[in-house]
Amino acid sequence: MPIYEYRCADCRRRTSVFVRSVSAPVTATCEHCGGKKLSRLMSKFAVHRGGIDFDNPSSLDDLDESDPKTMARMMRQIGDESGEEMGPEFDSMIDRIESGEDPDAVMAESGMGEGGGDVGDDDF
């Protein structure tokens, strides 16, 4: 019983469609806006390419949590390894923090400071 994922051309959000069998016809509609113009996405699969291994905490031993540039590089790496497009806002914030800008100021300007906000086109 597969789950297919689509990107809606209207609202650009991801939609998952549960199909009872591989041979069943798929008629997908965006669960967010009701759009019918959907493009099928490549299914995710796990590939370990080195770098950050959250199942092995010792892989984070050399991470300097007090250095914003190091943390920004780690966030960029997590975004790259996830295979998800994090969006231009995320890329811009990481670029600014890596270049030495104050992370609190960057987050506040983006609406992420003090109370949260949303970066990218997450579906949740």
Secondary structure, DSSP 8 states (H G I E B T S, - for coil): --EEEEEETTT--EEEEE-SSTTS------TTT----EEE---------SS--TTSGGGGTT--TT-HHHHHHHHHHHHHHHT----HHHHHHHHHHHTT--HHHHHHHHT-TTT----S----
